[in-house]
Amino acid sequence: MTLQKKNHHLTYEERIIIEDMLVRKQSLYVIAQKLGRSASTISREVRNRRKSYKSTGNDCANLRGCVQKQLCKWSNCTKLCHTCKRCIKYCPNYQKLQCPKNMSAPYVCNSCSKFYGCSMDRYRYEAKYAQNQYRELLVEHRTGFDVTLGDLEYINGLVSPLIKNGQSPYHIKQSLQEALPVSESTLRRMIDSCELDVKNIDLRDKVKRRKRSARPLHNEKDISILKIGHLYKDYLNYISDNDCSIVEMDCVEGKKEDNAVLLTLHLQNYHLQLAFIMNSQSSQNVIAVLDMLETTLGADLFQIIFGVCLTDNGKEFTDIPGMEKSVFGHQRRMSIFFCDPNRPDEKGKCENNHKYIRYIIPKGHSLEAYHQSDITLMMNHINSLKRKSLFGKSPYEVAMNVLPEDFFILLGLESIPPEQIILQPKLLRKSCIAD
């Protein structure tokens, strides 16, 4: 068969044929003859655009006959280590098992009947995935954009209003999916090239943050005797020995001269953050919020969600017995631990999530005019934003799959449709936002 001209790109139809023939155990040479291509072209296509599937089990080559126990030093464990994938990190005899099919032609597992039950790293050639990889590479290597003028106008009308509402390109792409005909990276390049109505100045993360000054090391003498047993090292020991849900607690201030502040509670497992307005930054108000939450949710549900709390050394968190004591008068409702002095990064997820609050209530603006309904609305919009750290899910989507429905109903938490999310001061429409 006469070969096609050199450098002519593979089409999607040809990639479908490649996938089909690999499933039918045809060699790369036979596939090349079928398509009128060179065998090296087919080989490069399969190796470069195959889709990887990571191991889902124990892929140690020495698994059979292994009788090792307690490699991870977990004293209560009586299982053989090879039944738990964690042994890979501790075992000195671990050797990764490699499938020979992936190391030589055809380099993929399309024809393997044990693909879905295999514990080794696997690869498949999938026509749709390979075509998408090819299209992205093609667009990225062009100086312009692989869209028509009409497509560009459509993208601009679709994306620009959402960007101006404070949504990120990643959230927009995850929300619109196929309705947005370009990838997130292409969308960012369009903005960078001034092809749309929005510019880089409208993307908050494009603004370079100033370098933080070094913080002084804390002195052990500065630690209050009341915090013995509640220090960060105690927290690390506690969570290593107990399977528990962790919440990070902090305060967000408004104007320095005002009294009103926000108490924020960040649920680590779900990236979900709650916020409650307080009349002043005092330990009594912090305890009042925790009492309200325990009374509303009930002792059992409260302890499941807020059982372990990590906070900083602010004056509003000094009453440890008051925060830990249950309103129902029995065992303590939560265990309180503190970050090391001058180390807010030890509860970095909570600190980082405050940036979304500052999108809506800029730093230095008063909180006096807000009611709890305003704060709940703000957090509903924030928690409905899709996150790259959650693989395209929003905190609400993740939490709703795990937490009981009562938790959301009792606290007035609602998911906001992706296209309606607003992360701008106009969301709350308060006169105190304006200078």
C-alpha positions in Angstrom: 0.0 0.0 0.0 1.3 3.5 -0.9 2.0 5.6 2.2 0.3 8.9 2.6 2.4 12.0 2.2 4.9 12.8 4.9 3.8 14.9 8.0 0.1 14.5 7.2 -1.6 14.4 10.6 -3.7 11.5 11.8 -7.5 12.1 11.8 -10.0 11.3 14.5 -11.4 8.5 12.2 -7.9 7.0 12.0 -7.5 7.1 15.7 -10.8 5.2 16.1 -9.5 2.5 13.8 -6.3 2.3 15.9 -8.2 1.9 19.1 -10.5 -0.8 17.5 -7.6 -2.8 16.1 -5.7 -2.7 19.4 -8.7 -4.2 21.1 -8.7 -6.9 18.5 -5.0 -7.7 19.3 -3.7 -6.4 15.9 0.0 -5.5 15.8 1.3 -2.0 15.2 2.7 -3.1 11.9 -0.7 -4.4 10.7 -2.4 -1.2 11.9 0.2 0.9 9.9 -0.5 -1.2 6.8 -4.2 -0.7 7.2 -3.9 3.1 7.5 -1.1 3.5 5.0 1.2 4.9 7.6 4.7 4.0 8.8 4.9 1.7 11.8 7.0 4.3 13.6 4.1 6.8 13.2 1.6 4.5 14.8 4.1 3.5 17.5 4.7 7.2 18.5 1.0 7.9 18.4 0.2 5.1 20.8 3.0 5.8 23.2 2.6 9.6 23.3 -1.2 9.7 23.5 -2.0 6.7 25.6 -4.1 7.3 28.7 -2.6 6.2 32.1 -4.5 4.5 34.9 -2.6 4.4 38.2 -2.5 1.3 40.3 -5.6 0.7 42.5 -4.1 -2.0 44.7 -0.8 -3.4 46.0 1.6 -3.6 43.0 4.6 -5.1 44.8 6.5 -7.7 42.8 7.1 -9.6 46.1 3.4 -9.7 47.2 3.0 -13.4 46.9 4.1 -15.2 50.1 4.6 -11.9 52.0 3.9 -12.3 55.7 5.2 -8.9 57.0 3.2 -7.3 59.8 3.1 -3.8 61.5 5.6 -2.1 59.1 3.8 1.1 59.8 4.3 0.7 63.6 0.5 0.7 64.1 0.3 -1.4 67.3 -3.4 -2.3 67.1 -3.1 -3.6 63.5 -3.2 -7.4 63.1 -3.5 -7.6 59.3 -0.8 -8.7 56.9 0.8 -5.6 55.5 0.3 -6.5 51.9 -3.5 -6.3 52.4 -3.0 -2.5 53.0 -1.6 -0.4 50.3 0.2 1.8 52.9 2.9 -0.9 53.3 4.5 0.4 50.1 5.8 3.5 51.9 7.5 1.5 54.7 8.6 -1.9 53.3 12.3 -2.0 52.3 11.6 -5.0 50.0 9.0 -3.2 47.9 9.6 -3.5 44.2 7.1 -2.0 41.7 5.6 -4.6 39.4 5.6 -3.5 35.8 3.4 -5.0 33.1 5.5 -6.3 30.2 2.8 -5.2 27.7 3.5 -1.6 28.6 7.2 -1.8 28.1 7.2 -3.2 24.6 4.8 -3.1 21.6 1.9 -2.5 21.7 2.6 -0.4 24.9 -1.1 -0.5 26.0 -3.6 -2.9 27.7 -6.5 -2.5 25.2 -6.8 -6.2 24.5 -6.2 -7.4 28.1 -9.2 -9.1 29.7 -7.9 -8.4 33.2 -7.6 -4.6 32.8 -10.2 -3.5 35.3 -9.0 -5.9 38.0 -5.3 -5.4 37.5 -3.3 -3.9 40.4 -0.4 -2.6 38.2 -0.1 0.7 36.4 -2.1 0.4 33.1 -2.4 2.2 29.8 -5.1 2.4 27.2 -5.2 4.0 23.9 -8.6 5.8 23.6 -9.4 7.7 20.4 -11.3 10.5 22.0 -8.6 11.1 24.6 -5.9 11.0 22.0 -7.8 13.5 19.7 -8.3 15.9 22.6 -4.5 15.7 23.4 -3.7 16.4 19.7 -6.1 19.3 19.5 -4.7 21.0 22.6 -1.1 20.5 21.4 -2.1 21.9 18.0 -3.7 25.1 19.5 -0.9 25.7 21.9 1.7 25.7 19.2 -0.1 28.2 17.0 0.5 31.9 17.4 -3.3 32.7 17.1 -6.4 30.8 18.3 -8.2 28.0 16.6 -11.5 29.7 16.6 -13.5 31.8 14.1 -14.5 35.4 14.6 -18.1 34.2 15.4 -16.7 31.7 18.0 -14.6 34.5 19.6 -17.7 36.7 20.0 -19.6 33.9 21.4 -16.8 33.1 24.0 -16.6 36.8 24.9 -20.3 37.1 25.5 -20.3 33.9 27.6 -17.2 34.4 29.7 -16.7 38.2 30.2 -19.8 38.7 32.4 -18.8 35.7 34.6 -15.2 37.0 35.0 -16.6 40.4 36.0 -18.7 38.6 38.7 -15.5 37.4 40.2 -15.5 33.8 38.8 -12.2 32.2 37.9 -11.5 30.7 34.4 -11.2 27.3 36.0 -14.6 27.5 37.6 -16.1 28.8 34.4 -14.7 25.9 32.3 -15.8 23.3 34.9 -19.3 24.8 34.9 -19.8 25.2 31.2 -17.9 22.1 30.1 -18.6 21.5 26.4 -20.6 24.8 26.1 -17.3 26.6 26.2 -15.4 25.4 23.1 -11.9 26.2 24.4 -9.8 24.9 27.3 -9.0 26.8 30.5 -5.4 27.4 29.3 -6.7 28.8 26.0 -9.2 31.0 27.7 -6.4 32.4 29.9 -4.3 33.1 26.8 -7.2 34.9 25.2 -7.5 37.2 28.2 -3.7 37.7 28.3 -3.8 38.6 24.6 -6.6 41.1 25.1 -9.0 39.2 22.8 -11.9 39.5 25.2 -13.6 42.4 27.0 -12.0 41.3 30.3 -8.2 41.8 30.9 -5.6 40.4 33.2 -6.5 43.1 35.8 -9.9 41.3 36.2 -8.1 38.1 37.2 -7.2 38.4 40.9 -4.5 35.7 40.8 -2.6 37.5 38.0 -1.7 40.2 40.5 1.6 39.4 42.1 1.6 39.1 45.8 4.3 40.9 47.8 6.8 38.8 49.7 5.9 38.3 53.3 8.3 39.4 56.0 9.9 36.6 58.1 8.2 35.9 61.3 10.2 35.6 64.6 10.5 32.1 66.1 8.3 31.6 69.1 9.6 31.3 72.6 8.5 28.3 74.8 8.3 30.7 77.8 5.5 32.7 76.0 3.2 29.7 76.0 0.4 29.9 78.6 0.2 27.1 81.2 -3.5 26.8 80.3 -2.5 25.6 76.8 -0.3 22.7 77.9 -1.8 19.7 76.2 -3.5 21.9 73.5 -0.3 22.8 71.5 0.3 22.1 67.9 2.5 19.1 68.6 -0.3 17.7 70.7 -2.6 18.3 67.8 -0.3 16.3 65.5 -0.1 13.5 67.9 -3.9 13.4 68.4 -4.8 13.3 64.7 -2.2 10.6 64.1 -3.9 8.4 66.7 -7.5 9.2 65.9 -9.7 9.2 62.8 -11.5 12.5 63.2 -13.0 15.5 61.3 -10.9 18.6 61.7 -12.2 22.2 61.7 -9.9 25.3 61.5 -11.2 28.4 63.4 -10.3 32.0 62.9 -11.6 35.6 62.9 -11.9 38.1 60.1 -12.0 41.7 61.1 -13.6 44.7 59.4 -12.6 48.3 60.3 -10.2 48.4 63.2 -12.4 50.9 65.1 -15.5 48.7 64.7 -16.6 45.9 67.0 -18.2 43.5 64.5 -16.1 40.5 63.3 -16.6 37.2 61.5 -15.9 33.9 63.2 -14.9 31.4 60.4 -14.9 27.6 60.7 -13.2 25.7 57.9 -14.0 22.0 57.5 -10.7 20.6 56.2 -12.1 17.4 54.6 -14.5 19.3 52.4 -12.8 22.7 52.0 -16.2 24.0 53.3 -16.1 27.3 55.3 -18.8 28.7 57.6 -18.9 32.2 58.9 -20.9 33.8 61.7 -21.2 37.5 62.5 -20.2 38.5 66.1 -20.9 41.8 67.9 -17.3 41.9 69.3 -14.1 39.9 69.1 -14.4 38.2 72.6 -14.3 34.7 74.0 -17.9 35.0 75.2 -19.1 35.6 71.6 -17.0 32.7 70.3 -18.5 30.4 72.9 -22.0 31.7 72.1 -21.5 30.8 68.4 -20.3 27.3 69.3 -23.3 26.9 71.7 -25.7 28.0 69.0 -24.2 25.4 66.6 -24.3 22.6 69.1 -27.9 23.4 70.1 -29.0 23.7 66.4 -27.3 20.5 65.2 -27.5 18.4 68.3 -24.6 17.0 70.3 -23.9 13.9 68.2 -23.8 15.7 64.8 -21.8 18.6 66.2 -19.2 16.3 67.6 -18.9 14.4 64.3 -18.3 17.6 62.3 -16.5 19.9 64.8 -14.9 17.3 67.1 -11.3 18.6 66.6 -10.6 22.3 66.3 -7.3 24.0 65.4 -7.1 27.8 66.0 -4.6 30.6 66.5 -3.5 32.4 69.7 -6.0 35.3 69.5 -7.4 36.7 72.7 -10.9 35.6 71.6 -9.8 31.9 71.9 -8.4 32.0 75.4 -11.4 30.4 77.2 -10.5 26.7 76.5 -12.9 25.1 79.0 -15.7 27.3 77.7 -15.2 26.3 74.1 -14.8 22.6 74.9 -17.7 22.3 77.3 -21.0 21.0 75.9 -24.2 23.0 76.4 -25.9 19.7 77.3 -23.8 19.3 80.4 -22.1 15.9 79.6 -18.7 15.1 78.0 -16.8 17.8 76.2 -18.1 18.6 72.7 -14.7 19.3 71.0 -11.0 19.2 71.5 -9.2 22.6 71.1 -5.7 22.9 69.8 -3.5 26.0 69.0 -1.1 26.8 66.3 2.4 27.8 67.3 2.8 31.5 67.9 3.3 33.5 64.7 2.5 30.4 62.6 -0.9 31.0 60.9 0.3 28.8 58.0 -0.3 25.8 60.2 -4.0 26.4 59.5 -3.3 27.6 56.0 -6.4 26.2 54.4 -8.6 28.5 56.6 -6.3 31.5 56.0 -6.3 30.9 52.2 -10.0 30.6 52.0 -10.4 34.1 53.6 -9.4 35.6 50.2 -12.8 34.7 48.9 -14.4 36.7 51.7 -12.2 39.7 50.9 -13.4 39.5 47.3 -16.9 40.4 48.6 -16.0 42.4 51.7 -12.7 44.1 51.0 -10.2 44.5 53.8 -10.8 47.7 55.9 -14.5 47.9 55.2 -17.0 47.8 58.1 -19.0 44.7 59.1 -21.5 46.6 61.2 -24.2 46.8 58.6 -24.4 43.0 57.9 -26.8 40.5 59.3 -26.2 36.7 59.5 -28.4 36.2 56.5 -26.0 38.4 54.5 -23.0 36.4 55.7 -24.7 33.1 54.9 -25.5 34.2 51.4 -21.9 35.2 50.9 -20.6 31.8 52.1 -23.2 30.0 49.9 -21.6 31.7 46.8 -18.1 31.0 48.0 -18.8 27.3 48.8 -20.5 26.8 45.5 -17.3 27.8 43.6 -15.6 24.9 41.8 -12.1 24.3 43.0 -9.1 22.7 41.2 -8.0 21.2 44.6 -11.3 19.3 44.6 -10.9 18.1 41.0 -13.6 20.4 39.6 -16.1 20.0 42.4 -17.3 22.7 44.7 -17.1 22.3 48.6 -20.9 22.0 48.7 -20.8 19.1 46.1 -18.2 17.2 48.1 -19.9 17.9 51.5 -23.4 17.0 50.3 -22.2 13.5 49.4 -21.0 12.9 52.9 -22.8 15.0 55.5 -26.5 14.5 56.3 -29.1 16.8 54.7 -30.1 18.1 58.1 -26.7 19.9 58.5 -27.5 22.1 55.4 -31.1 22.7 56.2 -30.6 23.6 59.9 -27.8 26.1 59.0 -29.6 27.6 55.9 -26.8 26.4 53.5 -27.8 26.3 49.8 -25.8 25.5 46.7 -25.8 28.4 44.1 -26.0 27.5 40.4 -22.5 27.9 38.8 -23.6 30.7 36.3 -25.1 32.7 39.2 -22.1 32.9 41.5 -20.9 36.4 42.3 -17.7 37.1 44.1 -17.8 40.8 44.0 -18.9 43.5 46.6 -22.1 44.0 44.6 -23.4 40.6 45.9 -24.4 42.1 49.3 -25.4 45.6 47.9 -24.5 47.4 51.2 -23.8 51.1 51.3 -20.9 50.5 53.6 -18.9 48.8 50.8 -18.5 52.2 49.0 -15.7 54.5 50.4 
